[in-house]
Amino acid sequence: MSPTDYGNLAYLGLLAAVLVVWMFIANRGGLGRKLQHLAAWGLIFLGVIAAVGLWGDIRQTVMPQQSVFAEEGRVELPRAPDGHYYVSLDLNGVPTRFVVDTGASGLVLTRHDAERAGLDVAALLYRGEASTANGVVRTAPVRLDEVALGPFTDRNVRAYVNEGAMKTSLLGMSYLQNFSRLEITNGQMVLER
């Protein structure tokens, strides 16, 4: 916890103590009833704190997942709560999460995802550059033996590894152009081959 978090916690504790003292002073009769109410409010307060603290985990659990319809040659990606579309691809057999970025030219991997896919990140040569919203970053060209999205498998796929810090790998147009149709409708991105 940061010093600010400790300060906020101390403030809330002091506020709660003042409210409890005021409640007992304001009505001195019926102490048992007041303790019941105090316990109920304490449990409500703890429940709210737990829900706020676990919200990230809860949201990941209930977040809709991609749907693959192999017979129809279609993949449906639901819009995430943050407004982006995410997809899981298998890179050389390793499941990897991507944010779909139609503004990105290529398939761009984080160093971590590249390493998980079996690429030797220590031997990469960062000789390319890419313009991003955060400025220019250096990139290393790589080839992925296999990229699979459900039943759709592509081999010898060109990609880039970003030298800079990136939270999630990007699925750009060089991969998306493998689909004959890309449509966003009713909060879903539909990819068809």
N, C-alpha and C positions, 0 to 999 in steps of 0.2 A: 504494500500500500504506500502511496505517496504521502508526503506531509500534508498536502491539501485534503486527502481522504481522511487522515487522522483528525484534522481540524473540523471537517464536516461531521465526522462521527462524534466528536466531543460536543459540538454544537447541538446535534440532535439529542444526545444523552442529557445535556443540561436542560434543553427544552422539555423533554419528557419528564425529568425530575420536577421542574417547576409546575407542569400541568398536574402531576400526581399530588404534589403538596397542596396546590390550590384546590383540587377536588376534595381532599380530606378537610381542609380548613373551611371551605364553603358550606359543607353539610356534614356536621359532626355525627349525626345520627345514622343508623343503618350501616355500620362498618362492614358487616358480612356481605351485604348487597354490593357495596362499593368495590370490595375485593373481587367479587365475581365479574363485575363490569371491567375492572382493571385487567383481570386475567384474559377476558375475551378480547379486549383491545390490544393487549400485548401479543396474543396469538395472531390477530389480524395483521399487526405491524410486522411480525416475524414472517408471516406468509408473503406479504408484499415484498419484503427484502429478499426472500428466497426467490420469488418469481423474477424480480429485476436482475438478480445475480445470475440466474440460470437461463435468462431469456435467449442468449445466443445459442445455447445447446437446444433449447426447446424449438427455436425457429429452424435450426438445421434438421431436426427430427421431423417436423411437419411440413418442410419445404417440398413442394411437388417435384417429382423427378422426371427425367426425360422418358419418353415412350418411343419404342422402336417397333414399327410395323413392317416386318421383313417381307411379307407377301405383297404388300402395296408399295414397297420401296420408299417408305416415308419415316421420318423421325420428327417428333414433336417435342419442342423444348418450352417449358413454361417460363414465364417471366418471374424472376426472383423478386423478393420484397425490395431489393435495392434498385430494381428497374432493369437489371442486366439479364442476359440469357447465358446460362452455363450448360456445358456439355461435358460428358466424360468420354474420353477416347482411350483406347489401349495403344500405347506406344511400345512397340517391341514386346507386347504382352503385359505391360504394366499399366493399370488403370490410372489415368491422369485427368485432372479437372482443368477445364479451359473456360475462359470468358469469351463469348463470341464477340468479335470486334470487326464489324464490316468496314471500319476505317483503317484497319491494319492491312498492309499489303501481304504479309506472309504469316506463316505459322511460327510464333515466337515462344521459345521455352525459357522458363526460369532455369538458373543453374541447377537448382535442386531437382527439378523435373527431368532435366537432361541427364543428370547423374543416375536417377532412378531408372531411366530408360536404357541404361547401359553405356552411355557415352562417356568417354574419358575427358572430363571437364578441365583437367589440369593441362591437357595437350591442345586445347582449343586455341586457335589463332583469331583474335578479335581484329579483323582487318576491314570490316564493313561498318557503316554508320546508319543509324535510323533516326529520323526526326520524330520526337514524341511531344506530348503536351508538356512534359517536364524538361524538354531540351533534347539535345543530340546525345545518343548513347551508342556505344560500340557493340557490334554484333559479330558472332562467329558463325559462318555457314556450316551446316551439318546435313547428313542424310539419315533418315530413319528407315530401317529395313521394312517396318510394317506399321501402318496406322490403321486401326479398325474402329468403326462406329457401328456397333451391332453387327449385322451381316455384311456391311460394306467394308471391304479391306482394300487398301491402297499400299503399294510397295514402292520402295526407293523414293520416299517423299522428302522433298527439300524443306528444310526448316532453318531457323536461326536460334542461337542461344544468346540471350541478352546478358551483357556484362554487368549492367546496373541492377539495382534492387527492384524486384517486381514481386508482387504477392501471388499472382496467378498467371499462368501461361495464357497467351492470346491465340485464338483461332481466327486467323485472318482470311482474306480473299483467295490466296493461293490454294488453300484447301477447300474453301466454300465453293469455288468454281467447279469442283467435281460434281456438284449437284445441279440438276437441270432446272430446279425451281427453289427459290428461297422466298418465303412470304411471312410477313408478320400480321397476324389477325387475331382478334379476341384474346390478347394477352399471351399468344403462343407464337413461337417461330417454327415454321414448318419447312423442313428440308426434304426434297424428293430427288430420287435418281431414276 
